[in-house]
Amino acid sequence: MFTGLVREVGTVLSVDGGRLTLDAPVTARDAQPGDSVAVDGVCLTVVERGDATLAFDAVPETLSRTSLGTLEHGSRVNLEPALRAGDALGGHYVQGHVDGVGTVRSVEPEGDGKRIWLDAPAGILRYVVEKGSIAVQGTSLTVAATDGDGFAVALIPHTLEETTLDRLAPGDRVNLEADVLAKYVEKLLPR
């Protein structure tokens, strides 16, 4: 379980098949093999730890259903260690189980921040509501607006400085995770 509050931006050192090795000094300080870490919103298990590095294995299922398969040496990724009992829950409940991949439609300056429109698959969009929560690349965000093809988020300067979302451009593919509470409500309500 995660909160969507990115702790660090790491850098990909290598991608060897499904083995992903990252430079992540802050996260590596506390992580141990077997721990869960969200990498761009994807829950992965630490399989190896160095002083400032972490390694993860991603199976073909994960690589095909997320944007992790596009990573290469030098790519930057959002990192968040798993929530521990007693930690503050400042974002929203994020599982690290990516629902699908969306595409950046547009990026526009908005005051000191940016408004980003993302196109999303219908299976995800059904759970997206204005002023609701969504995780984009593992970052907990509030939905600012919706239309028939996607949704917009309004990013404040702090989010732009502390995550990889400052580098998004039209056409970029991003991991999306809808609010799990919406999925449970849908499942429990009679049809």
Summary of the structure (lengths in Angstrom):
residues: 191
radius of gyration: 16.1
end to end distance: 29.0
largest distance: 52.5
contacts: 606
relative contact order: 0.20
helix: 20%
strand: 42%
